[in-house]
């Protein structure tokens, strides 16, 4: 698996029993170079999603589609669990030597609270429209750093582009382009605070083809240029 670290992109081989925590708006890239079984837990404001991957035949299926099996809880993680998540997110910005001291304890607490949420979970009917919205949001959350348009997303899910706009306007609370812009800028803030990447490199990592345009959008949103934002955050 590849993911950002203090010294750039890290290429790490995970073994049985290993766990990788990915903070919000950060990224990870699975490398399909060996057979493996893996489960992932994703926490959102609406639900907990658990996925399962059994990669035992050479194929590009998971690269193109993601996990084949997944479960959505009826509600989000408990308030106590949310506190543990916030602690992990704060810890993610600390040096690795500091993270090692408490990360394991927090992870164990988080998993126990997650299992408790699943035990108390109840099944509720989900409409076809809601399932479609969730699938699109999952796709965007995974691919927001790539060139995405309303038309390309609609084509992937065999939908009318206008219907995609309606889903976002009515159900998501913000437009399609506003959602992608928010995800990219939130990721940019994370990189500015926790990485040594230049503004140009961060612009590219966040899916912008022009660093100038990225800086303009960033300043319009946060009231300051990316470089100045980084200096104030240090």
Secondary structure, DSSP 8 states (H G I E B T S, - for coil): -EEEETTEEEE----TT------TT--EE---SS-EEEEEEEE-SS-EEEEEEEE-S--SHHHHH--SEEEE-SS---HHHHHHHHHHHHHHTS-HHHHHHHHHHHHHHHHHHHHHHHHT-------HHHHHHHHHHHHHHHHTTS---HHHHHHHTT--HHHHHHHIIIIISS-HHHHHHHHHHHHHHHHHHH----HHHHHHHTT-S-HHHHHHHHHHHHSS-HHHHHHHH-
